[in-house]
Amino acid sequence: MLIKPSTTIRQDYNGFSKICHELDEPVVLTRNGEADLVVMSHEAFRRMEARIKLQSKLLVAEKQIAEGENLLAHDEIIARMRRKIDAAKE
């Protein structure tokens, strides 16, 4: 993870933005030598958010399996997805 002083963003926003987009990972900003903020591109944030949501859903599914809940068959899941896609097209 890249660490930059907070003055970097004030002195050269465009350059700092370019770094964030090129690295495609969080950049730590320091203030008075201490970590203060973490900055990342919007696209990197969206991907991170999607991963967190997916992990959450997988944890729920693992819990359901561990507790012996009845699961849906593959064909039923595909049918539901197709219905949702078709409904979105209308």
mmCIF file as gemmi writes it, N, C-alpha and C atoms, coordinates in Angstrom:
data_model
loop_
_atom_site.group_PDB
_atom_site.id
_atom_site.type_symbol
_atom_site.label_atom_id
_atom_site.label_alt_id
_atom_site.label_comp_id
_atom_site.label_asym_id
_atom_site.label_entity_id
_atom_site.label_seq_id
_atom_site.pdbx_PDB_ins_code
_atom_site.Cartn_x
_atom_site.Cartn_y
_atom_site.Cartn_z
_atom_site.occupancy
_atom_site.B_iso_or_equiv
_atom_site.pdbx_formal_charge
_atom_site.auth_seq_id
_atom_site.auth_asym_id
_atom_site.pdbx_PDB_model_num
ATOM 1 N N . MET Axp A 1 ? 0.839 -1.169 0 1 0 ? 1 A 1
ATOM 2 C CA . MET Axp A 1 ? 0 0 0 1 0 ? 1 A 1
ATOM 3 C C . MET Axp A 1 ? 0.89 1.24 0 1 0 ? 1 A 1
ATOM 4 N N . LEU Axp A 2 ? 0.583 2.165 -0.881 1 0 ? 2 A 1
ATOM 5 C CA . LEU Axp A 2 ? 1.354 3.395 -1.005 1 0 ? 2 A 1
ATOM 6 C C . LEU Axp A 2 ? 0.976 4.359 0.12 1 0 ? 2 A 1
ATOM 7 N N . ILE Axp A 3 ? 1.974 5.027 0.667 1 0 ? 3 A 1
ATOM 8 C CA . ILE Axp A 3 ? 1.75 6.011 1.734 1 0 ? 3 A 1
ATOM 9 C C . ILE Axp A 3 ? 2.273 7.358 1.24 1 0 ? 3 A 1
ATOM 10 N N . LYS Axp A 4 ? 1.419 8.381 1.341 1 0 ? 4 A 1
ATOM 11 C CA . LYS Axp A 4 ? 1.773 9.726 0.888 1 0 ? 4 A 1
ATOM 12 C C . LYS Axp A 4 ? 1.386 10.734 1.96 1 0 ? 4 A 1
ATOM 13 N N . PRO Axp A 5 ? 2.129 11.846 2.053 1 0 ? 5 A 1
ATOM 14 C CA . PRO Axp A 5 ? 1.72 12.908 2.982 1 0 ? 5 A 1
ATOM 15 C C . PRO Axp A 5 ? 0.47 13.612 2.452 1 0 ? 5 A 1
ATOM 16 N N . SER Axp A 6 ? -0.329 14.155 3.336 1 0 ? 6 A 1
ATOM 17 C CA . SER Axp A 6 ? -1.575 14.816 2.93 1 0 ? 6 A 1
ATOM 18 C C . SER Axp A 6 ? -1.322 16.005 2.015 1 0 ? 6 A 1
ATOM 19 N N . THR Axp A 7 ? -0.136 16.585 2.084 1 0 ? 7 A 1
ATOM 20 C CA . THR Axp A 7 ? 0.167 17.725 1.212 1 0 ? 7 A 1
ATOM 21 C C . THR Axp A 7 ? 0.156 17.317 -0.259 1 0 ? 7 A 1
ATOM 22 N N . THR Axp A 8 ? 0.38 16.051 -0.545 1 0 ? 8 A 1
ATOM 23 C CA . THR Axp A 8 ? 0.387 15.565 -1.928 1 0 ? 8 A 1
ATOM 24 C C . THR Axp A 8 ? -0.927 15.869 -2.625 1 0 ? 8 A 1
ATOM 25 N N . ILE Axp A 9 ? -2.026 15.633 -1.948 1 0 ? 9 A 1
ATOM 26 C CA . ILE Axp A 9 ? -3.337 15.844 -2.562 1 0 ? 9 A 1
ATOM 27 C C . ILE Axp A 9 ? -3.627 17.343 -2.725 1 0 ? 9 A 1
ATOM 28 N N . ARG Axp A 10 ? -3.129 18.149 -1.803 1 0 ? 10 A 1
ATOM 29 C CA . ARG Axp A 10 ? -3.355 19.602 -1.899 1 0 ? 10 A 1
ATOM 30 C C . ARG Axp A 10 ? -2.499 20.226 -2.988 1 0 ? 10 A 1
ATOM 31 N N . GLN Axp A 11 ? -1.275 19.749 -3.125 1 0 ? 11 A 1
ATOM 32 C CA . GLN Axp A 11 ? -0.34 20.348 -4.077 1 0 ? 11 A 1
ATOM 33 C C . GLN Axp A 11 ? -0.589 19.904 -5.515 1 0 ? 11 A 1
ATOM 34 N N . ASP Axp A 12 ? -1.063 18.671 -5.706 1 0 ? 12 A 1
ATOM 35 C CA . ASP Axp A 12 ? -1.224 18.156 -7.069 1 0 ? 12 A 1
ATOM 36 C C . ASP Axp A 12 ? -2.364 17.14 -7.106 1 0 ? 12 A 1
ATOM 37 N N . TYR Axp A 13 ? -3.59 17.654 -7.058 1 0 ? 13 A 1
ATOM 38 C CA . TYR Axp A 13 ? -4.752 16.752 -7.042 1 0 ? 13 A 1
ATOM 39 C C . TYR Axp A 13 ? -4.774 15.844 -8.267 1 0 ? 13 A 1
ATOM 40 N N . ASN Axp A 14 ? -4.557 16.425 -9.462 1 0 ? 14 A 1
ATOM 41 C CA . ASN Axp A 14 ? -4.624 15.62 -10.684 1 0 ? 14 A 1
ATOM 42 C C . ASN Axp A 14 ? -3.591 14.502 -10.68 1 0 ? 14 A 1
ATOM 43 N N . GLY Axp A 15 ? -2.388 14.807 -10.246 1 0 ? 15 A 1
ATOM 44 C CA . GLY Axp A 15 ? -1.343 13.778 -10.164 1 0 ? 15 A 1
ATOM 45 C C . GLY Axp A 15 ? -1.687 12.717 -9.143 1 0 ? 15 A 1
ATOM 46 N N . PHE Axp A 16 ? -2.237 13.148 -8.017 1 0 ? 16 A 1
ATOM 47 C CA . PHE Axp A 16 ? -2.626 12.196 -6.972 1 0 ? 16 A 1
ATOM 48 C C . PHE Axp A 16 ? -3.751 11.297 -7.471 1 0 ? 16 A 1
ATOM 49 N N . SER Axp A 17 ? -4.722 11.886 -8.155 1 0 ? 17 A 1
ATOM 50 C CA . SER Axp A 17 ? -5.832 11.111 -8.718 1 0 ? 17 A 1
ATOM 51 C C . SER Axp A 17 ? -5.306 10.085 -9.705 1 0 ? 17 A 1
ATOM 52 N N . LYS Axp A 18 ? -4.371 10.483 -10.533 1 0 ? 18 A 1
ATOM 53 C CA . LYS Axp A 18 ? -3.782 9.565 -11.513 1 0 ? 18 A 1
ATOM 54 C C . LYS Axp A 18 ? -3.11 8.388 -10.813 1 0 ? 18 A 1
ATOM 55 N N . ILE Axp A 19 ? -2.38 8.669 -9.741 1 0 ? 19 A 1
ATOM 56 C CA . ILE Axp A 19 ? -1.721 7.6 -8.968 1 0 ? 19 A 1
ATOM 57 C C . ILE Axp A 19 ? -2.768 6.614 -8.439 1 0 ? 19 A 1
ATOM 58 N N . CYS Axp A 20 ? -3.845 7.153 -7.875 1 0 ? 20 A 1
ATOM 59 C CA . CYS Axp A 20 ? -4.895 6.285 -7.314 1 0 ? 20 A 1
ATOM 60 C C . CYS Axp A 20 ? -5.509 5.389 -8.383 1 0 ? 20 A 1
ATOM 61 N N . HIS Axp A 21 ? -5.744 5.927 -9.556 1 0 ? 21 A 1
ATOM 62 C CA . HIS Axp A 21 ? -6.337 5.144 -10.64 1 0 ? 21 A 1
ATOM 63 C C . HIS Axp A 21 ? -5.349 4.122 -11.192 1 0 ? 21 A 1
ATOM 64 N N . GLU Axp A 22 ? -4.082 4.493 -11.293 1 0 ? 22 A 1
ATOM 65 C CA . GLU Axp A 22 ? -3.086 3.572 -11.834 1 0 ? 22 A 1
ATOM 66 C C . GLU Axp A 22 ? -2.788 2.429 -10.866 1 0 ? 22 A 1
ATOM 67 N N . LEU Axp A 23 ? -2.691 2.751 -9.578 1 0 ? 23 A 1
ATOM 68 C CA . LEU Axp A 23 ? -2.395 1.712 -8.585 1 0 ? 23 A 1
ATOM 69 C C . LEU Axp A 23 ? -3.566 0.769 -8.398 1 0 ? 23 A 1
ATOM 70 N N . ASP Axp A 24 ? -4.764 1.321 -8.503 1 0 ? 24 A 1
ATOM 71 C CA . ASP Axp A 24 ? -5.991 0.546 -8.325 1 0 ? 24 A 1
ATOM 72 C C . ASP Axp A 24 ? -6.026 -0.142 -6.961 1 0 ? 24 A 1
ATOM 73 N N . GLU Axp A 25 ? -5.503 0.543 -5.963 1 0 ? 25 A 1
ATOM 74 C CA . GLU Axp A 25 ? -5.547 0.073 -4.583 1 0 ? 25 A 1
ATOM 75 C C . GLU Axp A 25 ? -5.548 1.287 -3.663 1 0 ? 25 A 1
ATOM 76 N N . PRO Axp A 26 ? -5.878 1.094 -2.403 1 0 ? 26 A 1
ATOM 77 C CA . PRO Axp A 26 ? -5.924 2.238 -1.48 1 0 ? 26 A 1
ATOM 78 C C . PRO Axp A 26 ? -4.56 2.913 -1.301 1 0 ? 26 A 1
ATOM 79 N N . VAL Axp A 27 ? -4.611 4.222 -1.097 1 0 ? 27 A 1
ATOM 80 C CA . VAL Axp A 27 ? -3.414 5.017 -0.796 1 0 ? 27 A 1
ATOM 81 C C . VAL Axp A 27 ? -3.632 5.634 0.582 1 0 ? 27 A 1
ATOM 82 N N . VAL Axp A 28 ? -2.664 5.483 1.457 1 0 ? 28 A 1
ATOM 83 C CA . VAL Axp A 28 ? -2.757 6.036 2.806 1 0 ? 28 A 1
ATOM 84 C C . VAL Axp A 28 ? -2.193 7.448 2.8 1 0 ? 28 A 1
ATOM 85 N N . LEU Axp A 29 ? -2.98 8.394 3.323 1 0 ? 29 A 1
ATOM 86 C CA . LEU Axp A 29 ? -2.508 9.764 3.488 1 0 ? 29 A 1
ATOM 87 C C . LEU Axp A 29 ? -2.131 9.975 4.948 1 0 ? 29 A 1
ATOM 88 N N . THR Axp A 30 ? -0.985 10.601 5.15 1 0 ? 30 A 1
ATOM 89 C CA . THR Axp A 30 ? -0.539 10.859 6.517 1 0 ? 30 A 1
ATOM 90 C C . THR Axp A 30 ? -0.674 12.339 6.839 1 0 ? 30 A 1
ATOM 91 N N . ARG Axp A 31 ? -0.833 12.6 8.133 1 0 ? 31 A 1
ATOM 92 C CA . ARG Axp A 31 ? -0.846 13.977 8.634 1 0 ? 31 A 1
ATOM 93 C C . ARG Axp A 31 ? 0.076 13.98 9.846 1 0 ? 31 A 1
ATOM 94 N N . ASN Axp A 32 ? 1.044 14.859 9.806 1 0 ? 32 A 1
ATOM 95 C CA . ASN Axp A 32 ? 2.045 14.924 10.877 1 0 ? 32 A 1
ATOM 96 C C . ASN Axp A 32 ? 2.714 13.57 11.104 1 0 ? 32 A 1
ATOM 97 N N . GLY Axp A 33 ? 2.953 12.846 10.015 1 0 ? 33 A 1
ATOM 98 C CA . GLY Axp A 33 ? 3.66 11.576 10.09 1 0 ? 33 A 1
ATOM 99 C C . GLY Axp A 33 ? 2.824 10.384 10.522 1 0 ? 33 A 1
ATOM 100 N N . GLU Axp A 34 ? 1.563 10.595 10.796 1 0 ? 34 A 1
ATOM 101 C CA . GLU Axp A 34 ? 0.676 9.51 11.247 1 0 ? 34 A 1
ATOM 102 C C . GLU Axp A 34 ? -0.368 9.23 10.175 1 0 ? 34 A 1
ATOM 103 N N . ALA Axp A 35 ? -0.724 7.96 10.006 1 0 ? 35 A 1
ATOM 104 C CA . ALA Axp A 35 ? -1.778 7.59 9.053 1 0 ? 35 A 1
ATOM 105 C C . ALA Axp A 35 ? -3.064 8.312 9.438 1 0 ? 35 A 1
ATOM 106 N N . ASP Axp A 36 ? -3.712 8.927 8.443 1 0 ? 36 A 1
ATOM 107 C CA . ASP Axp A 36 ? -4.913 9.718 8.718 1 0 ? 36 A 1
ATOM 108 C C . ASP Axp A 36 ? -6.098 9.272 7.873 1 0 ? 36 A 1
ATOM 109 N N . LEU Axp A 37 ? -5.899 9.137 6.567 1 0 ? 37 A 1
ATOM 110 C CA . LEU Axp A 37 ? -6.982 8.784 5.652 1 0 ? 37 A 1
ATOM 111 C C . LEU Axp A 37 ? -6.523 7.713 4.678 1 0 ? 37 A 1
ATOM 112 N N . VAL Axp A 38 ? -7.499 6.99 4.127 1 0 ? 38 A 1
ATOM 113 C CA . VAL Axp A 38 ? -7.231 6.041 3.056 1 0 ? 38 A 1
ATOM 114 C C . VAL Axp A 38 ? -8.08 6.474 1.868 1 0 ? 38 A 1
ATOM 115 N N . VAL Axp A 39 ? -7.437 6.614 0.704 1 0 ? 39 A 1
ATOM 116 C CA . VAL Axp A 39 ? -8.116 7.099 -0.499 1 0 ? 39 A 1
ATOM 117 C C . VAL Axp A 39 ? -7.942 6.072 -1.609 1 0 ? 39 A 1
ATOM 118 N N . MET Axp A 40 ? -9.014 5.874 -2.38 1 0 ? 40 A 1
ATOM 119 C CA . MET Axp A 40 ? -8.929 4.979 -3.539 1 0 ? 40 A 1
ATOM 120 C C . MET Axp A 40 ? -9.84 5.494 -4.644 1 0 ? 40 A 1
ATOM 121 N N . SER Axp A 41 ? -9.634 4.993 -5.849 1 0 ? 41 A 1
ATOM 122 C CA . SER Axp A 41 ? -10.488 5.394 -6.957 1 0 ? 41 A 1
ATOM 123 C C . SER Axp A 41 ? -11.903 4.874 -6.719 1 0 ? 41 A 1
ATOM 124 N N . HIS Axp A 42 ? -12.853 5.52 -7.334 1 0 ? 42 A 1
ATOM 125 C CA . HIS Axp A 42 ? -14.245 5.114 -7.183 1 0 ? 42 A 1
ATOM 126 C C . HIS Axp A 42 ? -14.44 3.694 -7.705 1 0 ? 42 A 1
ATOM 127 N N . GLU Axp A 43 ? -13.806 3.363 -8.819 1 0 ? 43 A 1
ATOM 128 C CA . GLU Axp A 43 ? -13.949 2.023 -9.403 1 0 ? 43 A 1
ATOM 129 C C . GLU Axp A 43 ? -13.386 0.956 -8.456 1 0 ? 43 A 1
ATOM 130 N N . ALA Axp A 44 ? -12.233 1.226 -7.858 1 0 ? 44 A 1
ATOM 131 C CA . ALA Axp A 44 ? -11.655 0.274 -6.904 1 0 ? 44 A 1
ATOM 132 C C . ALA Axp A 44 ? -12.57 0.107 -5.697 1 0 ? 44 A 1
ATOM 133 N N . PHE Axp A 45 ? -13.177 1.217 -5.258 1 0 ? 45 A 1
ATOM 134 C CA . PHE Axp A 45 ? -14.103 1.156 -4.132 1 0 ? 45 A 1
ATOM 135 C C . PHE Axp A 45 ? -15.31 0.293 -4.479 1 0 ? 45 A 1
ATOM 136 N N . ARG Axp A 46 ? -15.863 0.476 -5.676 1 0 ? 46 A 1
ATOM 137 C CA . ARG Axp A 46 ? -17.036 -0.301 -6.091 1 0 ? 46 A 1
ATOM 138 C C . ARG Axp A 46 ? -16.725 -1.791 -6.132 1 0 ? 46 A 1
ATOM 139 N N . ARG Axp A 47 ? -15.541 -2.15 -6.633 1 0 ? 47 A 1
ATOM 140 C CA . ARG Axp A 47 ? -15.158 -3.572 -6.665 1 0 ? 47 A 1
ATOM 141 C C . ARG Axp A 47 ? -14.996 -4.128 -5.258 1 0 ? 47 A 1
ATOM 142 N N . MET Axp A 48 ? -14.394 -3.339 -4.366 1 0 ? 48 A 1
ATOM 143 C CA . MET Axp A 48 ? -14.225 -3.778 -2.989 1 0 ? 48 A 1
ATOM 144 C C . MET Axp A 48 ? -15.589 -3.976 -2.334 1 0 ? 48 A 1
ATOM 145 N N . GLU Axp A 49 ? -16.496 -3.052 -2.57 1 0 ? 49 A 1
ATOM 146 C CA . GLU Axp A 49 ? -17.841 -3.141 -2.014 1 0 ? 49 A 1
ATOM 147 C C . GLU Axp A 49 ? -18.56 -4.395 -2.531 1 0 ? 49 A 1
ATOM 148 N N . ALA Axp A 50 ? -18.411 -4.7 -3.811 1 0 ? 50 A 1
ATOM 149 C CA . ALA Axp A 50 ? -19.034 -5.894 -4.395 1 0 ? 50 A 1
ATOM 150 C C . ALA Axp A 50 ? -18.457 -7.164 -3.776 1 0 ? 50 A 1
ATOM 151 N N . ARG Axp A 51 ? -17.135 -7.19 -3.548 1 0 ? 51 A 1
ATOM 152 C CA . ARG Axp A 51 ? -16.512 -8.364 -2.912 1 0 ? 51 A 1
ATOM 153 C C . ARG Axp A 51 ? -17.046 -8.575 -1.504 1 0 ? 51 A 1
ATOM 154 N N . ILE Axp A 52 ? -17.21 -7.487 -0.762 1 0 ? 52 A 1
ATOM 155 C CA . ILE Axp A 52 ? -17.718 -7.582 0.611 1 0 ? 52 A 1
ATOM 156 C C . ILE Axp A 52 ? -19.145 -8.117 0.612 1 0 ? 52 A 1
ATOM 157 N N . LYS Axp A 53 ? -19.979 -7.629 -0.31 1 0 ? 53 A 1
ATOM 158 C CA . LYS Axp A 53 ? -21.361 -8.121 -0.397 1 0 ? 53 A 1
ATOM 159 C C . LYS Axp A 53 ? -21.388 -9.6 -0.757 1 0 ? 53 A 1
ATOM 160 N N . LEU Axp A 54 ? -20.544 -10.003 -1.697 1 0 ? 54 A 1
ATOM 161 C CA . LEU Axp A 54 ? -20.484 -11.409 -2.089 1 0 ? 54 A 1
ATOM 162 C C . LEU Axp A 54 ? -20.029 -12.277 -0.921 1 0 ? 54 A 1
ATOM 163 N N . GLN Axp A 55 ? -19.009 -11.843 -0.196 1 0 ? 55 A 1
ATOM 164 C CA . GLN Axp A 55 ? -18.533 -12.6 0.963 1 0 ? 55 A 1
ATOM 165 C C . GLN Axp A 55 ? -19.634 -12.753 1.999 1 0 ? 55 A 1
ATOM 166 N N . SER Axp A 56 ? -20.411 -11.709 2.198 1 0 ? 56 A 1
ATOM 167 C CA . SER Axp A 56 ? -21.507 -11.761 3.155 1 0 ? 56 A 1
ATOM 168 C C . SER Axp A 56 ? -22.541 -12.798 2.731 1 0 ? 56 A 1
ATOM 169 N N . LYS Axp A 57 ? -22.885 -12.797 1.455 1 0 ? 57 A 1
ATOM 170 C CA . LYS Axp A 57 ? -23.859 -13.762 0.952 1 0 ? 57 A 1
ATOM 171 C C . LYS Axp A 57 ? -23.324 -15.193 1.049 1 0 ? 57 A 1
ATOM 172 N N . LEU Axp A 58 ? -22.038 -15.36 0.784 1 0 ? 58 A 1
ATOM 173 C CA . LEU Axp A 58 ? -21.446 -16.695 0.898 1 0 ? 58 A 1
ATOM 174 C C . LEU Axp A 58 ? -21.452 -17.195 2.34 1 0 ? 58 A 1
ATOM 175 N N . LEU Axp A 59 ? -21.22 -16.291 3.284 1 0 ? 59 A 1
ATOM 176 C CA . LEU Axp A 59 ? -21.271 -16.679 4.698 1 0 ? 59 A 1
ATOM 177 C C . LEU Axp A 59 ? -22.671 -17.138 5.094 1 0 ? 59 A 1
ATOM 178 N N . VAL Axp A 60 ? -23.684 -16.43 4.595 1 0 ? 60 A 1
ATOM 179 C CA . VAL Axp A 60 ? -25.07 -16.826 4.871 1 0 ? 60 A 1
ATOM 180 C C . VAL Axp A 60 ? -25.335 -18.211 4.293 1 0 ? 60 A 1
ATOM 181 N N . ALA Axp A 61 ? -24.897 -18.438 3.061 1 0 ? 61 A 1
ATOM 182 C CA . ALA Axp A 61 ? -25.102 -19.738 2.415 1 0 ? 61 A 1
ATOM 183 C C . ALA Axp A 61 ? -24.383 -20.846 3.172 1 0 ? 61 A 1
ATOM 184 N N . GLU Axp A 62 ? -23.157 -20.599 3.598 1 0 ? 62 A 1
ATOM 185 C CA . GLU Axp A 62 ? -22.407 -21.605 4.366 1 0 ? 62 A 1
ATOM 186 C C . GLU Axp A 62 ? -23.116 -21.931 5.672 1 0 ? 62 A 1
ATOM 187 N N . LYS Axp A 63 ? -23.678 -20.918 6.313 1 0 ? 63 A 1
ATOM 188 C CA . LYS Axp A 63 ? -24.419 -21.131 7.56 1 0 ? 63 A 1
ATOM 189 C C . LYS Axp A 63 ? -25.659 -21.98 7.296 1 0 ? 63 A 1
ATOM 190 N N . GLN Axp A 64 ? -26.369 -21.681 6.208 1 0 ? 64 A 1
ATOM 191 C CA . GLN Axp A 64 ? -27.554 -22.458 5.867 1 0 ? 64 A 1
ATOM 192 C C . GLN Axp A 64 ? -27.195 -23.926 5.622 1 0 ? 64 A 1
ATOM 193 N N . ILE Axp A 65 ? -26.113 -24.155 4.928 1 0 ? 65 A 1
ATOM 194 C CA . ILE Axp A 65 ? -25.671 -25.525 4.659 1 0 ? 65 A 1
ATOM 195 C C . ILE Axp A 65 ? -25.309 -26.221 5.966 1 0 ? 65 A 1
ATOM 196 N N . ALA Axp A 66 ? -24.564 -25.53 6.829 1 0 ? 66 A 1
ATOM 197 C CA . ALA Axp A 66 ? -24.14 -26.114 8.1 1 0 ? 66 A 1
ATOM 198 C C . ALA Axp A 66 ? -25.329 -26.461 8.989 1 0 ? 66 A 1
ATOM 199 N N . GLU Axp A 67 ? -26.402 -25.667 8.879 1 0 ? 67 A 1
ATOM 200 C CA . GLU Axp A 67 ? -27.591 -25.898 9.694 1 0 ? 67 A 1
ATOM 201 C C . GLU Axp A 67 ? -28.568 -26.872 9.048 1 0 ? 67 A 1
ATOM 202 N N . GLY Axp A 68 ? -28.195 -27.399 7.881 1 0 ? 68 A 1
ATOM 203 C CA . GLY Axp A 68 ? -29.017 -28.404 7.225 1 0 ? 68 A 1
ATOM 204 C C . GLY Axp A 68 ? -30.281 -27.88 6.572 1 0 ? 68 A 1
ATOM 205 N N . GLU Axp A 69 ? -30.321 -26.598 6.241 1 0 ? 69 A 1
ATOM 206 C CA . GLU Axp A 69 ? -31.512 -26.043 5.586 1 0 ? 69 A 1
ATOM 207 C C . GLU Axp A 69 ? -31.658 -26.625 4.185 1 0 ? 69 A 1
ATOM 208 N N . ASN Axp A 70 ? -32.912 -26.707 3.74 1 0 ? 70 A 1
ATOM 209 C CA . ASN Axp A 70 ? -33.171 -27.164 2.378 1 0 ? 70 A 1
ATOM 210 C C . ASN Axp A 70 ? -32.68 -26.115 1.395 1 0 ? 70 A 1
ATOM 211 N N . LEU Axp A 71 ? -31.953 -26.561 0.406 1 0 ? 71 A 1
ATOM 212 C CA . LEU Axp A 71 ? -31.399 -25.653 -0.59 1 0 ? 71 A 1
ATOM 213 C C . LEU Axp A 71 ? -32.17 -25.781 -1.888 1 0 ? 71 A 1
ATOM 214 N N . LEU Axp A 72 ? -32.142 -24.742 -2.698 1 0 ? 72 A 1
ATOM 215 C CA . LEU Axp A 72 ? -32.814 -24.761 -3.99 1 0 ? 72 A 1
ATOM 216 C C . LEU Axp A 72 ? -31.976 -25.538 -4.997 1 0 ? 72 A 1
ATOM 217 N N . ALA Axp A 73 ? -32.664 -26.227 -5.901 1 0 ? 73 A 1
ATOM 218 C CA . ALA Axp A 73 ? -31.979 -26.946 -6.968 1 0 ? 73 A 1
ATOM 219 C C . ALA Axp A 73 ? -31.442 -25.949 -7.984 1 0 ? 73 A 1
ATOM 220 N N . HIS Axp A 74 ? -30.407 -26.339 -8.669 1 0 ? 74 A 1
ATOM 221 C CA . HIS Axp A 74 ? -29.775 -25.499 -9.676 1 0 ? 74 A 1
ATOM 222 C C . HIS Axp A 74 ? -30.791 -25.006 -10.702 1 0 ? 74 A 1
ATOM 223 N N . ASP Axp A 75 ? -31.646 -25.897 -11.193 1 0 ? 75 A 1
ATOM 224 C CA . ASP Axp A 75 ? -32.65 -25.522 -12.203 1 0 ? 75 A 1
ATOM 225 C C . ASP Axp A 75 ? -33.591 -24.436 -11.688 1 0 ? 75 A 1
ATOM 226 N N . GLU Axp A 76 ? -33.972 -24.517 -10.407 1 0 ? 76 A 1
ATOM 227 C CA . GLU Axp A 76 ? -34.864 -23.518 -9.832 1 0 ? 76 A 1
ATOM 228 C C . GLU Axp A 76 ? -34.178 -22.153 -9.745 1 0 ? 76 A 1
ATOM 229 N N . ILE Axp A 77 ? -32.931 -22.149 -9.392 1 0 ? 77 A 1
ATOM 230 C CA . ILE Axp A 77 ? -32.177 -20.896 -9.299 1 0 ? 77 A 1
ATOM 231 C C . ILE Axp A 77 ? -32.066 -20.248 -10.679 1 0 ? 77 A 1
ATOM 232 N N . ILE Axp A 78 ? -31.721 -21.042 -11.681 1 0 ? 78 A 1
ATOM 233 C CA . ILE Axp A 78 ? -31.601 -20.521 -13.051 1 0 ? 78 A 1
ATOM 234 C C . ILE Axp A 78 ? -32.94 -19.974 -13.524 1 0 ? 78 A 1
ATOM 235 N N . ALA Axp A 79 ? -34.029 -20.686 -13.247 1 0 ? 79 A 1
ATOM 236 C CA . ALA Axp A 79 ? -35.359 -20.234 -13.654 1 0 ? 79 A 1
ATOM 237 C C . ALA Axp A 79 ? -35.698 -18.899 -12.997 1 0 ? 79 A 1
ATOM 238 N N . ARG Axp A 80 ? -35.384 -18.752 -11.728 1 0 ? 80 A 1
ATOM 239 C CA . ARG Axp A 80 ? -35.648 -17.49 -11.033 1 0 ? 80 A 1
ATOM 240 C C . ARG Axp A 80 ? -34.836 -16.346 -11.639 1 0 ? 80 A 1
ATOM 241 N N . MET Axp A 81 ? -33.575 -16.62 -11.934 1 0 ? 81 A 1
ATOM 242 C CA . MET Axp A 81 ? -32.718 -15.594 -12.525 1 0 ? 81 A 1
ATOM 243 C C . MET Axp A 81 ? -33.26 -15.168 -13.889 1 0 ? 81 A 1
ATOM 244 N N . ARG Axp A 82 ? -33.691 -16.143 -14.693 1 0 ? 82 A 1
ATOM 245 C CA . ARG Axp A 82 ? -34.239 -15.817 -16.019 1 0 ? 82 A 1
ATOM 246 C C . ARG Axp A 82 ? -35.502 -14.973 -15.902 1 0 ? 82 A 1
ATOM 247 N N . ARG Axp A 83 ? -36.347 -15.3 -14.921 1 0 ? 83 A 1
ATOM 248 C CA . ARG Axp A 83 ? -37.569 -14.515 -14.723 1 0 ? 83 A 1
ATOM 249 C C . ARG Axp A 83 ? -37.222 -13.069 -14.354 1 0 ? 83 A 1
ATOM 250 N N . LYS Axp A 84 ? -36.223 -12.896 -13.498 1 0 ? 84 A 1
ATOM 251 C CA . LYS Axp A 84 ? -35.813 -11.543 -13.115 1 0 ? 84 A 1
ATOM 252 C C . LYS Axp A 84 ? -35.241 -10.779 -14.302 1 0 ? 84 A 1
ATOM 253 N N . ILE Axp A 85 ? -34.442 -11.447 -15.107 1 0 ? 85 A 1
ATOM 254 C CA . ILE Axp A 85 ? -33.86 -10.808 -16.29 1 0 ? 85 A 1
ATOM 255 C C . ILE Axp A 85 ? -34.969 -10.42 -17.262 1 0 ? 85 A 1
ATOM 256 N N . ASP Axp A 86 ? -35.908 -11.334 -17.489 1 0 ? 86 A 1
ATOM 257 C CA . ASP Axp A 86 ? -37.016 -11.047 -18.394 1 0 ? 86 A 1
ATOM 258 C C . ASP Axp A 86 ? -37.861 -9.883 -17.891 1 0 ? 86 A 1
ATOM 259 N N . ALA Axp A 87 ? -38.094 -9.853 -16.586 1 0 ? 87 A 1
ATOM 260 C CA . ALA Axp A 87 ? -38.896 -8.77 -16.002 1 0 ? 87 A 1
ATOM 261 C C . ALA Axp A 87 ? -38.184 -7.426 -16.148 1 0 ? 87 A 1
ATOM 262 N N . ALA Axp A 88 ? -36.873 -7.437 -16.068 1 0 ? 88 A 1
ATOM 263 C CA . ALA Axp A 88 ? -36.092 -6.2 -16.195 1 0 ? 88 A 1
ATOM 264 C C . ALA Axp A 88 ? -36.116 -5.679 -17.634 1 0 ? 88 A 1
ATOM 265 N N . LYS Axp A 89 ? -36.276 -6.568 -18.591 1 0 ? 89 A 1
ATOM 266 C CA . LYS Axp A 89 ? -36.315 -6.161 -20.004 1 0 ? 89 A 1
ATOM 267 C C . LYS Axp A 89 ? -37.615 -5.488 -20.365 1 0 ? 89 A 1
ATOM 268 N N . GLU Axp A 90 ? -38.671 -5.777 -19.61 1 0 ? 90 A 1
ATOM 269 C CA . GLU Axp A 90 ? -39.997 -5.242 -19.939 1 0 ? 90 A 1
ATOM 270 C C . GLU Axp A 90 ? -40.136 -3.787 -19.586 1 0 ? 90 A 1
